[in-house]
């Protein structure tokens, strides 16, 4: 399948990769027809999806079955009036029906809006009206159902509701109607067929500094994730890949569908409500997962387990993203498993943008080097390109090319789009520095960088230092205004269960940071809390801490 879209599939080095990688984008590309159905026509028994849940239930789906189920789902949606350009929200956690539904919406040319089950009524109302959502398909869980039903009165465009895994008055029964629907759906042609530039996906970002933005992706977006899956996650044909992500987040389409299936790799889905490290380790080894991708938090929990109990012989490759990786986690995981953690960086607006690729030796804590197709630079506040070792904002230059898979802008918000993407430069809002070997190192969000007594202090470095101390479970570094220094460093800390807050512990943690980093970076203020303010996706809302300290 990759040969159809790439000029070359194999490369000898990172330099060869950068210079010669190219994605060939066909006219009217549609992932559901041109990848899933194409594989189904040639190798219908090839495994596409392996699913299990925390209760021991299991299911396996071939590409042939996915074609049938997605055709049935397309007929279900069409029968209820969903067509090209109609926005449909999917709140389906890790239920395998998500894959039937998203493929069906692609086949129709509708707009798929994946969302988390953690949304409140207010969140759903906001999304319904921001995107003119016509239909919601959600899991049959009381809280989710309640919030959707409560949103109806204030959501004039929401006309249709469907349940997965249950039935209820006023809702369509997705599963029963799927069973009855025809397993043959004819690909639309002419004006009914979506073009490459039509919106295929809308993601509401988690909003660490305000209301969520609507990130729009077109129908070519899946091709951009060839880079994500084949060359960063290093998935293999007939392998089994697990990315830890709920389907409500963009990370799910990074690791649970597009690039993996384009590469011929099956997707593994572990459906759970509560993360239990031992249970996840069991399913990884039981099912023979060959490649794995998760945020650093997951690995932090893994290294606290006795990993010698598990057979990792089939697990060949591990990637990490979602937040910066603490080097201590990298080193401990390597010592326990002999597996290197290959870090990457990207945003909901992009595909993998910086990565540690198979030809590269990872530098613990580094995001890696630029992906081919991405013209990346670091610039200072005046727009000047930064020198080696100098901190700046990560930008993408789009004057020569726009990467395949890069977003088309913020839906219905031209002002915000122009604020971050103008003069053919996209400003990521993330600060980093570049070493002499071309590796990039994350510093923090541009709004989070602290300026104290003439020094620029990146929160991540201080947070990493604190996380090395056994007393620290979680922490957030922010700035507090100071009349003499401009700003001073504050650490807001959640302690591990064996430690209690005390003045002595404050001094111990301050001295620890001085030893691990530089003396001027230590937190002059330390506050102990039971939990940190977070978005519904789990990102720390430092803005809340900063606002409280103004």
C-alpha positions as CSV (number, residue, x, y, z in Angstrom):
1,X,0.0,0.0,0.0
2,X,2.8,2.5,0.8
3,X,4.3,2.1,-2.6
4,X,1.2,3.6,-4.0
5,X,1.7,6.9,-2.1
6,X,5.5,7.1,-1.6
7,X,8.2,7.6,-4.2
8,X,10.4,5.5,-1.9
9,X,9.6,3.5,1.2
10,X,13.1,2.5,2.5
11,X,15.9,4.9,3.4
12,X,19.6,4.4,4.4
13,X,20.0,7.3,6.8
14,X,18.2,10.3,8.3
15,X,19.9,12.5,5.7
16,X,18.6,10.2,2.9
17,X,15.1,10.3,4.5
18,X,15.1,14.1,4.7
19,X,16.2,14.6,1.1
20,X,14.2,12.0,-0.7
21,X,10.9,11.3,1.2
22,X,7.9,12.4,-0.7
23,X,4.2,11.7,-0.4
24,X,2.3,11.5,-3.7
25,X,-1.3,12.8,-3.1
26,X,-3.9,11.5,-5.6
27,X,-7.0,13.5,-6.6
28,X,-10.1,12.8,-4.5
29,X,-8.2,10.7,-2.0
30,X,-10.5,9.0,0.5
31,X,-8.9,6.8,3.2
32,X,-12.0,4.6,3.7
33,X,-12.3,3.6,0.0
34,X,-8.7,3.9,-1.2
35,X,-7.0,2.2,1.8
36,X,-9.4,0.1,3.8
37,X,-11.6,-1.1,1.0
38,X,-8.6,-1.5,-1.3
39,X,-6.9,-3.8,1.2
40,X,-10.2,-5.6,1.8
41,X,-10.5,-6.3,-2.0
42,X,-7.0,-7.8,-2.2
43,X,-6.5,-9.4,1.2
44,X,-9.9,-9.5,3.0
45,X,-8.6,-11.8,5.8
46,X,-5.8,-9.5,6.7
47,X,-6.1,-8.5,10.4
48,X,-7.0,-4.8,10.9
49,X,-8.2,-4.4,14.5
50,X,-7.6,-6.5,17.6
51,X,-9.8,-5.3,20.5
52,X,-10.2,-6.4,24.1
53,X,-11.5,-4.8,27.3
54,X,-10.8,-4.9,31.0
55,X,-13.5,-7.5,31.5
56,X,-11.9,-10.1,29.3
57,X,-14.0,-9.6,26.2
58,X,-12.2,-9.8,22.9
59,X,-12.9,-9.2,19.2
60,X,-10.8,-9.3,16.0
61,X,-11.8,-7.6,12.8
62,X,-10.3,-8.2,9.3
63,X,-10.2,-5.5,6.6
64,X,-12.9,-7.4,4.8
65,X,-15.1,-7.1,7.9
66,X,-14.3,-3.4,8.3
67,X,-15.4,-2.8,4.7
68,X,-18.8,-4.5,5.4
69,X,-19.3,-2.8,8.8
70,X,-18.3,0.7,7.5
71,X,-20.7,0.2,4.5
72,X,-23.5,-0.7,6.9
73,X,-22.7,2.3,9.1
74,X,-22.7,4.6,6.0
75,X,-26.1,3.2,5.1
76,X,-27.3,3.8,8.7
77,X,-26.1,7.5,8.6
78,X,-27.5,8.1,5.1
79,X,-30.9,6.6,6.1
80,X,-31.1,9.3,8.8
81,X,-30.2,12.1,6.5
82,X,-26.5,12.5,7.2
83,X,-24.6,13.4,4.0
84,X,-21.6,15.3,2.6
85,X,-20.5,18.1,4.9
86,X,-22.7,17.2,7.8
87,X,-21.0,17.4,11.2
88,X,-21.3,14.3,13.4
89,X,-19.8,14.0,16.9
90,X,-18.6,10.6,18.1
91,X,-18.3,10.1,21.8
92,X,-17.3,6.4,21.8
93,X,-14.4,6.0,24.2
94,X,-12.5,2.9,22.9
95,X,-15.6,1.0,21.6
96,X,-14.8,-0.8,18.3
97,X,-17.9,0.8,16.8
98,X,-15.8,4.0,16.6
99,X,-13.9,2.6,13.7
100,X,-17.1,1.6,11.8
101,X,-18.5,5.1,12.3
102,X,-15.4,7.2,11.4
103,X,-14.9,5.1,8.2
104,X,-18.6,5.5,7.3
105,X,-18.5,9.3,7.8
106,X,-15.4,9.4,5.5
107,X,-17.3,7.4,2.9
108,X,-20.2,9.9,3.0
109,X,-18.0,12.9,3.0
110,X,-19.4,14.0,6.3
111,X,-17.4,15.8,9.0
112,X,-16.3,13.6,11.9
113,X,-15.9,15.3,15.3
114,X,-14.3,12.8,17.8
115,X,-14.9,13.9,21.4
116,X,-14.2,12.7,24.9
117,X,-16.9,11.2,27.3
118,X,-15.6,13.6,29.9
119,X,-17.5,16.6,28.3
120,X,-20.1,18.3,30.5
121,X,-23.4,19.6,29.3
122,X,-21.8,23.1,28.9
123,X,-19.0,21.6,26.8
124,X,-21.4,19.8,24.5
125,X,-23.5,22.8,24.0
126,X,-20.5,24.9,23.1
127,X,-19.3,22.3,20.5
128,X,-22.8,21.7,19.1
129,X,-23.2,25.4,18.3
130,X,-19.6,26.1,17.3
131,X,-19.7,23.4,14.7
132,X,-23.4,23.2,13.9
133,X,-23.4,19.5,14.9
134,X,-26.3,17.6,13.3
135,X,-25.9,14.2,15.0
136,X,-24.2,12.7,18.1
137,X,-23.3,9.0,18.4
138,X,-22.3,8.1,21.9
139,X,-21.7,5.3,24.3
140,X,-24.7,4.1,26.4
141,X,-23.6,5.4,29.7
142,X,-25.8,7.4,32.0
143,X,-23.6,10.4,32.5
144,X,-22.9,10.8,28.8
145,X,-26.5,10.3,27.8
146,X,-27.6,12.9,30.4
147,X,-25.2,15.6,29.2
148,X,-26.2,15.0,25.6
149,X,-29.9,15.2,26.4
150,X,-29.4,18.3,28.5
151,X,-27.6,20.0,25.7
152,X,-30.6,19.6,23.2
153,X,-32.6,22.6,24.4
154,X,-29.7,25.0,23.7
155,X,-28.4,23.2,20.5
156,X,-30.8,24.1,17.6
157,X,-28.8,22.2,15.0
158,X,-28.6,18.9,16.9
159,X,-31.4,16.8,15.4
160,X,-30.2,13.2,15.7
161,X,-28.9,11.0,18.5
162,X,-27.7,7.4,18.4
163,X,-26.5,5.0,21.2
164,X,-23.8,2.4,20.9
165,X,-24.4,-0.6,23.2
166,X,-27.9,0.2,24.4
167,X,-31.3,1.5,23.5
168,X,-33.4,4.5,24.9
169,X,-36.5,6.3,23.8
170,X,-35.7,9.2,21.5
171,X,-32.4,7.6,20.4
172,X,-31.5,5.4,17.5
173,X,-30.0,2.1,18.4
174,X,-26.8,2.1,16.4
175,X,-26.0,-1.6,16.9
176,X,-29.4,-3.0,16.0
177,X,-29.8,-0.7,13.0
178,X,-26.2,-1.6,11.9
179,X,-27.2,-5.3,11.9
180,X,-30.2,-4.6,9.7
181,X,-28.4,-2.2,7.3
182,X,-27.1,-3.3,3.9
183,X,-23.5,-4.3,3.7
184,X,-23.0,-2.6,0.4
185,X,-22.5,1.1,0.0
186,X,-21.8,2.7,-3.4
187,X,-19.0,5.3,-3.5
188,X,-20.5,8.8,-4.2
189,X,-19.5,10.5,-7.5
190,X,-19.5,13.9,-8.9
191,X,-20.8,16.7,-6.6
192,X,-21.7,14.2,-3.9
193,X,-18.0,13.0,-3.6
194,X,-15.7,14.9,-1.2
195,X,-12.7,16.7,-2.6
196,X,-9.2,16.6,-1.1
197,X,-9.8,20.0,0.4
198,X,-13.1,19.4,2.1
199,X,-13.2,19.1,5.9
200,X,-12.9,15.5,7.0
201,X,-12.1,15.9,10.7
202,X,-12.7,18.6,13.3
203,X,-10.9,18.5,16.6
204,X,-11.7,20.8,19.5
205,X,-8.3,21.4,21.2
206,X,-8.2,21.0,25.0
207,X,-7.9,24.7,25.6
208,X,-5.1,25.3,28.2
209,X,-5.6,29.1,27.9
210,X,-9.2,29.6,26.8
211,X,-12.1,28.1,25.0
212,X,-11.3,25.1,22.7
213,X,-10.4,25.9,19.1
214,X,-11.7,23.9,16.2
215,X,-8.8,22.4,14.2
216,X,-9.9,21.4,10.7
217,X,-8.2,18.6,8.7
218,X,-9.0,17.7,5.1
219,X,-9.3,14.4,3.3
220,X,-5.5,14.2,2.6
221,X,-4.7,14.3,6.4
222,X,-4.4,10.5,6.8
223,X,-1.5,10.4,4.3
224,X,0.5,12.7,6.5
225,X,0.4,10.1,9.2
226,X,2.6,7.7,7.1
227,X,5.4,9.7,8.7
228,X,3.9,9.2,12.2
229,X,3.4,5.4,11.9
230,X,5.9,4.0,9.5
231,X,8.9,6.2,10.4
232,X,8.4,7.4,13.9
233,X,6.4,4.6,15.6
234,X,8.2,2.2,13.2
235,X,5.2,-0.1,12.8
236,X,5.6,-3.1,10.6
237,X,3.5,-5.0,8.0
238,X,1.4,-7.6,9.8
239,X,2.6,-6.2,13.1
240,X,0.3,-5.1,16.0
241,X,0.5,-1.5,17.2
242,X,-0.9,0.0,20.4
243,X,-1.1,3.7,21.0
244,X,-2.6,4.6,24.4
245,X,-5.3,7.1,23.6
246,X,-9.1,7.6,23.9
247,X,-10.8,8.1,20.6
248,X,-11.8,11.5,21.6
249,X,-8.3,12.9,21.2
250,X,-6.2,13.5,18.1
251,X,-3.6,11.1,19.4
252,X,-6.1,8.3,18.5
253,X,-5.9,9.0,14.8
254,X,-2.1,9.4,15.1
255,X,-1.8,5.9,16.4
256,X,-5.0,3.9,16.0
257,X,-6.0,4.0,12.3
258,X,-4.5,6.0,9.5
259,X,-0.7,5.5,9.2
260,X,-0.9,2.1,10.8
261,X,-3.3,0.7,8.2
262,X,-1.5,2.5,5.4
263,X,1.6,0.6,6.6
264,X,-0.2,-2.8,6.7
265,X,0.0,-2.9,10.5
266,X,-3.0,-4.0,12.7
267,X,-4.2,-1.8,15.4
268,X,-4.6,-3.0,19.0
269,X,-7.2,-1.4,21.2
270,X,-7.4,-2.0,25.0
271,X,-10.7,-0.7,26.2
272,X,-10.5,0.3,29.9
273,X,-12.0,2.8,32.3
274,X,-9.2,3.0,34.8
275,X,-5.5,2.7,34.0
276,X,-3.9,-0.1,36.0
277,X,-0.3,-0.6,34.9
278,X,-0.2,-4.3,35.6
279,X,-3.3,-4.9,33.5
280,X,-2.0,-3.0,30.6
281,X,1.4,-4.8,30.7
282,X,-0.5,-8.1,30.7
283,X,-2.5,-7.3,27.6
284,X,0.6,-6.0,25.8
285,X,2.5,-9.2,26.3
286,X,-0.5,-11.5,26.0
287,X,-1.6,-10.3,22.6
288,X,2.0,-9.8,21.2
289,X,2.0,-6.1,20.6
290,X,5.0,-5.3,18.4
291,X,5.1,-1.5,18.7
292,X,3.8,0.8,21.4
293,X,3.3,4.5,21.9
294,X,2.2,6.3,25.0
295,X,2.7,9.6,26.9
296,X,5.6,9.7,29.5
297,X,3.0,9.3,32.3
298,X,2.4,5.7,31.3
299,X,6.1,4.9,31.2
300,X,6.5,6.5,34.7
301,X,4.0,4.0,36.1
302,X,5.5,1.1,34.2
303,X,9.0,1.6,35.7
304,X,7.5,1.3,39.2
305,X,6.4,-2.3,38.3
306,X,8.6,-5.4,38.3
307,X,9.0,-5.6,34.5
308,X,11.0,-8.8,34.8
309,X,7.7,-10.6,35.2
310,X,6.7,-9.8,31.6
311,X,7.7,-11.3,28.3
312,X,8.6,-8.4,26.0
313,X,10.1,-10.6,23.3
314,X,7.6,-9.5,20.6
315,X,7.7,-5.8,21.6
316,X,10.3,-4.3,19.3
317,X,9.8,-0.5,19.4
318,X,8.5,2.1,21.8
319,X,7.6,5.7,21.1
320,X,6.7,8.5,23.4
321,X,4.9,11.8,23.0
322,X,2.2,14.1,24.4
323,X,4.5,15.9,26.9
324,X,8.2,16.1,27.4
325,X,10.0,13.0,28.5
326,X,12.0,13.1,31.7
327,X,15.5,11.5,31.1
328,X,15.2,9.5,34.3
329,X,12.2,7.7,32.9
330,X,14.1,6.9,29.7
331,X,17.0,5.5,31.4
332,X,15.1,3.3,33.9
333,X,12.8,1.9,31.1
334,X,15.9,1.1,29.0
335,X,17.6,-0.6,31.9
336,X,14.5,-2.8,32.6
337,X,13.5,-3.7,29.0
338,X,16.5,-2.9,26.8
339,X,14.0,-0.8,24.7
340,X,14.8,2.8,23.8
341,X,12.0,5.3,24.0
342,X,11.9,7.3,20.7
343,X,10.4,10.7,21.4
344,X,8.4,12.8,19.0
345,X,6.6,16.1,18.9
346,X,3.6,17.4,17.1
347,X,0.3,19.2,17.7
348,X,-3.4,18.5,16.9
349,X,-2.8,21.0,14.0
350,X,0.0,18.8,12.6
351,X,1.3,15.3,12.2
352,X,4.6,14.2,13.8
353,X,6.8,17.3,13.2
354,X,10.0,16.4,15.1
355,X,11.0,12.9,15.8
356,X,13.6,10.4,16.8
357,X,13.7,8.1,13.8
358,X,15.1,4.6,13.4
359,X,18.4,5.8,12.0
360,X,19.0,8.1,14.9
361,X,20.4,7.5,18.4
362,X,17.9,9.0,20.9
363,X,19.1,11.7,23.3
364,X,16.9,11.3,26.4
365,X,14.7,14.3,26.8
366,X,15.1,15.5,23.2
367,X,12.2,15.6,20.7
368,X,14.6,14.6,17.9
369,X,15.0,16.2,14.5
370,X,12.6,17.7,11.9
371,X,10.4,15.4,9.8
372,X,10.8,15.6,6.0
373,X,8.2,17.9,4.5
374,X,8.4,20.2,7.5
375,X,10.5,23.4,7.1
376,X,11.2,24.0,10.7
377,X,13.2,26.8,12.4
378,X,13.6,28.5,15.8
379,X,13.1,32.2,16.0
380,X,13.5,34.8,18.8
381,X,11.0,37.5,19.7
382,X,12.2,39.6,16.7
383,X,11.8,36.8,14.2
384,X,15.6,36.2,13.9
385,X,16.7,32.5,13.5
386,X,18.3,31.3,16.7
387,X,21.8,30.0,16.9
388,X,22.8,26.6,18.4
389,X,21.9,26.5,22.1
390,X,19.7,29.6,21.9
391,X,16.0,29.3,22.9
392,X,13.3,30.3,20.5
393,X,9.8,29.5,19.3
394,X,9.3,26.5,17.0
395,X,7.9,27.8,13.7
396,X,7.0,26.1,10.3
397,X,7.8,28.0,7.1
398,X,5.1,27.3,4.5
399,X,6.2,29.5,1.7
400,X,7.8,26.7,-0.3
401,X,5.5,23.9,0.8
402,X,2.6,23.0,3.2
403,X,3.2,19.6,4.8
404,X,0.8,16.9,3.9
405,X,-1.4,16.5,7.0
406,X,-1.0,20.1,8.3
407,X,-4.4,21.6,9.3
408,X,-6.2,24.1,7.1
409,X,-6.8,26.6,9.8
410,X,-9.2,27.1,12.8
411,X,-12.7,26.5,11.6
412,X,-14.8,29.6,11.5
413,X,-12.0,31.7,13.1
414,X,-10.0,33.5,10.5
415,X,-8.7,36.0,13.0
416,X,-7.2,33.3,15.2
417,X,-5.8,31.5,12.2
418,X,-4.0,34.6,11.0
419,X,-2.7,35.3,14.5
420,X,-0.7,32.0,14.5
421,X,-0.2,31.6,10.7
422,X,0.8,34.6,8.7
423,X,3.4,35.6,6.2
424,X,3.8,31.9,5.4
425,X,5.0,31.2,8.9
426,X,3.0,29.0,11.4
427,X,3.9,29.8,15.0
428,X,3.5,26.7,17.2
429,X,3.7,28.6,20.5
430,X,6.2,26.1,21.8
431,X,9.7,27.1,22.9
432,X,12.8,24.9,22.3
433,X,16.5,25.0,21.6
434,X,18.6,23.1,19.1
435,X,22.0,21.4,19.9
436,X,25.0,21.1,17.7
437,X,23.8,17.8,16.2
438,X,20.4,19.3,15.2
439,X,18.3,17.7,18.0
440,X,15.6,19.9,19.4
441,X,14.9,20.2,23.2
442,X,11.6,21.4,24.5
443,X,11.5,24.3,26.9
444,X,7.8,25.1,27.4
445,X,4.9,27.0,25.9
446,X,5.9,30.5,24.9
447,X,3.5,31.9,27.6
448,X,5.1,29.7,30.2
449,X,8.7,30.7,29.9
450,X,9.8,32.6,33.1
451,X,12.0,35.7,33.0
452,X,13.8,36.2,36.3
453,X,16.7,38.6,37.0
454,X,17.6,38.6,33.3
455,X,17.5,34.8,33.0
456,X,15.1,32.9,30.9
457,X,13.9,29.7,32.7
458,X,12.0,26.9,30.9
459,X,9.4,25.2,33.2
460,X,10.2,21.7,31.8
461,X,13.8,21.7,33.0
462,X,12.8,22.6,36.5
463,X,9.8,20.1,36.5
464,X,12.2,17.4,35.2
465,X,14.6,18.0,38.1
466,X,11.8,17.9,40.7
467,X,10.3,14.7,39.2
468,X,13.6,13.0,39.9
469,X,13.0,13.4,43.6
470,X,11.1,10.5,45.2
471,X,8.8,12.9,47.0
472,X,7.3,14.4,43.8
473,X,4.5,12.7,42.0
474,X,3.4,15.6,39.8
475,X,4.5,19.3,39.6
476,X,3.9,22.5,37.6
477,X,6.3,25.3,37.4
478,X,5.0,28.9,36.9
479,X,6.1,32.5,37.4
480,X,5.1,34.7,40.2
481,X,5.5,38.5,39.8
482,X,8.4,39.9,41.9
483,X,9.3,43.6,42.3
484,X,13.0,43.0,42.4
485,X,13.5,40.1,39.9
486,X,10.6,40.7,37.6
487,X,9.4,37.1,38.1
488,X,10.4,34.2,40.4
489,X,9.9,30.5,40.0
490,X,7.1,28.8,41.8
491,X,6.6,25.0,42.1
492,X,3.1,23.6,42.7
493,X,3.7,20.0,43.8
494,X,1.6,16.9,44.4
495,X,3.5,14.6,46.8
496,X,3.9,10.8,46.6
497,X,2.1,8.8,49.3
498,X,5.2,8.4,51.5
499,X,5.9,12.1,52.0
500,X,4.3,14.9,54.0
501,X,4.5,18.6,53.4
502,X,7.0,20.4,55.7
503,X,9.4,23.4,55.7
504,X,12.2,20.9,55.8
505,X,11.0,19.2,52.6
506,X,10.7,22.6,50.9
507,X,14.4,23.2,51.6
508,X,15.3,19.7,50.5
509,X,13.5,20.1,47.1
510,X,15.0,23.6,46.6
511,X,18.5,22.2,47.2
512,X,17.8,19.3,44.9
513,X,16.9,21.6,42.0
514,X,20.0,23.7,42.6
515,X,22.2,20.5,42.3
516,X,20.4,19.1,39.3
517,X,20.1,22.3,37.2
518,X,21.5,25.7,37.9
519,X,21.2,27.6,41.2
520,X,19.2,30.5,39.7
521,X,16.5,28.1,38.5
522,X,15.4,26.8,41.9
523,X,11.7,27.5,43.0
524,X,11.7,30.2,45.5
525,X,8.1,29.4,46.3
526,X,6.8,25.8,46.8
527,X,3.2,25.0,47.3
528,X,1.9,21.5,48.1
529,X,-1.5,20.6,46.7
530,X,-3.6,17.4,46.4
531,X,-4.1,17.8,42.7
532,X,-3.1,20.1,39.8
533,X,-5.7,21.9,37.7
534,X,-6.0,20.1,34.3
535,X,-7.9,20.2,31.1
536,X,-10.2,17.3,30.3
537,X,-7.4,15.8,28.3
538,X,-5.1,15.8,31.3
539,X,-2.9,18.7,30.4
540,X,-1.8,20.9,33.3
541,X,-3.5,24.3,33.2
542,X,-0.6,26.5,34.4
543,X,-2.7,29.5,33.4
544,X,-5.0,28.8,36.4
545,X,-2.1,28.7,38.8
546,X,-0.6,31.9,37.3
547,X,-3.9,33.8,37.5
548,X,-4.3,32.8,41.2
549,X,-0.9,34.3,42.0
550,X,-1.3,37.6,40.2
